[in-house]
Amino acid sequence: MSRRRFTKMHGLGNDFVVFDATRRPLDLTPERARFVADRRLGVGCDQILVVEPAADYDADFFYRIYNADGSESGQCGNGARCFARFVREQGLTDRDRITVATASGRMVLEALADGRYRVAMGVPAFAPDAIPVRAPARADTYDMTLADGRRVTGQALAIGNPHFVLRVDSVDSADVAGLGPALESHPDFPERVNVGFMEVVDAGRIRLRVYERGAGETRACGSGAVAAAVAGRLAHGLHDTVQVEVPGGMLTVEWAGEGETAHLTGPAARVFDGELDLDPK
């Protein structure tokens, strides 16, 4: 039987379809994932989140993430906040502090008293092999030559997912549609990359647009917000706590410096519940 209950959710417009697979396994093939994410034929979303039982006692759940193109992602900060709200509202846990395992490590999710959710996103990684990016050694910035001969310079790091952050004068005029896909699939990023376009307003605030691998430009990207705040702190003197304005709204990123865990805080909204046949005739 391929009919499954789901919940549609979003974090600042970055939208998700969430499935509970704790009671009944879910075989979400790439074809099924693409169907669910299709905004004309399926439910429509940027990513699909699956709540699975934890494989060990060090976590409460396993958090699986599928991109709209059917590929899997290692982490999603906006999705993590929706995940936390979902498991609490579905009665899967009553904890305010939830530990989840993901394909890229563990995350701690906290339900705050003001209705927002705070996510421990992990320690940013900068070594080329950890991002990954093809480079002989870690560098402050990396020069990329595009297929059309253009050269761009940005910062590369991983926070669950690989990110390449470009500083721009204005996110409103940034060439997200052109540079985003060109850099996402650049051969120097063997696992593709999320591309962030960062405008520094002042030391405590940035504006950001993100072209996500496997999803295209989204209204908000949690790990992208963290990557931009981290990059901005290293290269542009940003504060430990930064307000990140994305097209969908405002996120807060806290990062004390290298070797420290980065935290992301923001809202999570439930839109509606439904039922879907994963194998329509």
C-alpha positions in Angstrom: 0.0 0.0 0.0 1.6 3.3 -1.1 -0.8 5.8 0.5 0.9 7.8 3.2 -0.1 10.6 5.5 2.1 13.7 5.3 2.3 17.2 6.8 3.2 20.3 4.7 5.4 22.7 6.7 7.7 25.7 6.1 10.5 27.7 7.7 10.3 31.2 6.4 9.0 30.0 3.1 11.5 27.1 2.6 8.8 24.5 2.4 8.8 20.8 3.2 6.7 17.7 3.1 7.2 15.6 6.2 6.5 11.9 6.6 6.5 9.8 9.8 8.3 6.6 9.2 8.7 5.6 12.9 5.7 3.3 12.9 5.8 2.1 9.3 8.9 2.1 7.0 8.9 4.4 4.0 10.5 3.4 0.7 11.1 6.8 -0.8 12.9 6.2 -4.1 14.3 9.1 -6.0 11.4 8.8 -8.4 8.8 9.0 -5.6 10.7 11.9 -4.0 10.6 13.9 -7.3 6.8 13.2 -7.6 6.1 14.4 -4.0 8.1 17.6 -4.6 6.5 18.3 -8.0 4.4 21.4 -7.5 2.0 20.5 -10.4 1.7 16.7 -10.0 2.5 16.1 -6.3 2.3 18.1 -3.2 5.2 20.5 -4.0 8.1 21.4 -1.8 11.8 22.4 -1.7 12.7 19.2 0.3 11.2 16.2 1.9 11.8 15.3 5.5 11.4 11.8 6.9 11.3 11.0 10.6 12.8 7.5 11.2 13.7 5.5 14.3 17.1 6.2 15.7 19.6 3.4 15.0 21.3 3.8 18.4 20.6 5.2 21.9 22.6 8.4 21.3 19.7 10.0 19.3 15.9 10.2 19.6 15.3 10.0 15.8 17.0 9.7 12.5 16.4 12.8 10.3 16.5 12.0 6.5 16.4 14.8 3.9 15.6 14.5 0.2 16.0 17.3 -2.3 13.4 18.1 -4.9 15.5 16.3 -7.6 15.4 13.1 -5.5 19.0 13.3 -4.2 19.7 13.2 -0.5 21.0 16.0 1.6 23.1 15.9 4.7 21.5 18.7 6.7 18.8 21.3 6.5 18.5 23.9 9.3 15.0 25.2 8.3 13.9 21.6 8.0 15.3 20.7 11.4 13.1 23.3 13.0 10.0 21.9 11.2 11.2 18.4 12.2 11.2 19.5 15.9 7.7 20.9 15.7 6.4 17.9 13.8 7.6 15.2 16.3 6.2 17.2 19.2 2.9 17.9 17.6 2.5 14.3 16.4 3.1 13.0 19.9 6.4 11.2 19.0 8.1 13.0 21.9 7.3 15.5 24.6 10.9 16.7 25.0 11.9 20.4 24.5 15.5 19.2 23.6 15.7 16.6 20.9 18.8 14.9 19.5 18.6 13.6 15.9 21.1 11.7 13.8 21.6 12.7 10.2 23.7 11.5 7.3 26.3 14.1 8.3 26.2 13.8 12.0 24.1 14.7 15.1 22.0 17.7 15.7 20.3 19.0 18.8 17.0 20.8 18.4 15.4 23.0 21.1 11.9 24.2 21.4 12.1 27.8 22.8 9.5 29.5 25.1 8.8 32.1 22.4 7.7 29.5 19.9 10.8 29.5 17.8 13.3 26.6 17.5 17.1 26.7 18.0 19.2 24.2 16.2 22.8 23.2 17.0 24.1 22.8 13.4 27.5 21.4 14.3 31.1 22.7 13.9 31.9 24.3 10.5 34.6 22.5 8.5 37.1 24.2 6.3 39.5 21.5 5.2 39.1 20.9 1.4 38.5 17.1 1.9 35.7 17.9 4.4 33.8 20.4 2.3 34.6 18.8 -0.3 36.4 21.1 -2.8 39.2 20.2 -5.1 42.1 22.3 -3.7 45.7 21.4 -2.5 45.2 23.1 0.8 42.8 25.2 2.8 42.5 28.8 1.6 40.7 31.9 2.8 39.1 32.2 -0.6 38.9 30.1 -3.7 38.9 31.2 -7.3 36.5 29.4 -9.7 36.6 29.6 -13.5 33.2 29.0 -15.0 32.5 27.3 -18.3 32.0 30.7 -20.0 35.4 31.9 -18.8 34.1 34.1 -16.0 36.1 34.0 -12.7 34.5 34.3 -9.3 36.0 34.3 -5.8 34.3 33.1 -2.7 34.7 31.2 0.6 34.1 27.5 0.9 33.1 25.6 4.0 30.8 22.7 5.1 28.1 22.8 7.7 26.5 19.5 7.1 26.4 20.5 3.4 29.0 22.1 1.2 28.7 25.9 0.8 30.3 28.5 -1.4 29.7 32.0 -0.2 30.1 35.1 -2.5 30.0 38.6 -1.1 27.9 40.9 -3.3 27.1 44.6 -3.2 23.3 43.9 -3.3 21.4 40.7 -3.2 18.7 42.4 -5.2 20.9 42.7 -8.3 23.1 39.5 -7.7 23.2 37.1 -10.6 21.7 34.2 -8.7 20.0 32.7 -11.7 23.2 32.6 -13.7 26.0 32.0 -11.2 23.9 29.7 -8.9 23.6 26.7 -11.3 27.0 27.3 -12.8 28.7 27.1 -9.4 26.4 24.4 -8.0 27.7 21.9 -10.6 31.3 23.2 -10.9 33.7 20.3 -11.3 35.8 21.6 -8.3 32.8 20.6 -6.1 32.6 16.8 -6.5 29.3 16.6 -4.4 27.9 19.9 -5.9 27.5 22.9 -3.6 25.0 25.4 -2.2 25.8 28.9 -3.4 25.2 31.8 -1.1 25.1 35.5 -2.2 25.8 37.6 0.9 25.3 41.4 1.3 26.8 42.8 4.5 24.5 45.5 5.9 26.6 45.9 9.1 28.5 43.8 11.6 25.3 42.4 13.1 23.2 41.9 10.0 23.5 40.5 6.5 21.1 39.9 3.6 21.3 36.5 1.8 20.0 34.6 -1.2 20.9 30.9 -1.7 20.9 28.7 -4.7 20.6 25.2 -3.1 22.0 22.1 -4.8 19.1 19.9 -6.0 16.4 22.5 -5.3 17.4 25.8 -6.9 16.9 29.2 -5.2 14.8 28.9 -2.1 13.2 31.6 0.1 15.3 30.5 3.1 18.2 28.1 3.6 19.2 27.4 7.2 22.6 25.9 6.6 23.2 28.6 4.0 22.5 31.3 6.6 25.0 29.7 9.0 27.6 29.3 6.3 27.2 33.0 5.3 27.4 34.2 8.9 30.5 32.1 9.5 32.2 33.3 6.3 31.3 36.9 7.2 32.8 36.6 10.6 36.0 35.2 9.3 36.5 37.6 6.4 34.4 40.7 7.1 34.4 41.2 10.9 30.8 40.1 11.6 29.7 39.7 15.3 29.3 36.4 17.1 25.5 36.8 16.7 24.2 37.8 13.3 20.7 38.5 12.0 20.4 36.9 8.5 17.7 38.4 6.3 16.5 35.9 3.7 13.7 36.4 1.2 11.3 34.6 3.6 12.2 36.5 6.8 14.8 36.7 9.5 17.1 34.0 11.0 19.6 34.3 13.9 23.0 32.7 13.7 25.4 32.4 16.7 29.0 31.3 16.2 31.8 31.9 18.7 34.6 31.0 16.3 36.6 28.1 14.9 36.1 24.8 16.6 32.8 25.9 18.1 29.3 24.8 17.3 27.1 27.1 15.2 23.4 27.6 16.3 20.5 28.7 14.1 17.2 30.1 15.5 14.0 30.8 13.7 10.3 29.8 13.3 8.6 26.7 12.0 5.1 26.6 10.6 2.6 23.8 9.8 0.5 24.5 6.8 -1.8 21.4 6.4 -2.0 17.7 6.7 -2.9 15.3 3.9 -2.7 11.9 2.4 -0.9 11.0 -0.9 -0.6 7.9 -3.1 3.1 7.7 -3.8 2.5 5.5 -6.9 -0.4 7.2 -8.8 -1.7 5.4 -11.8 
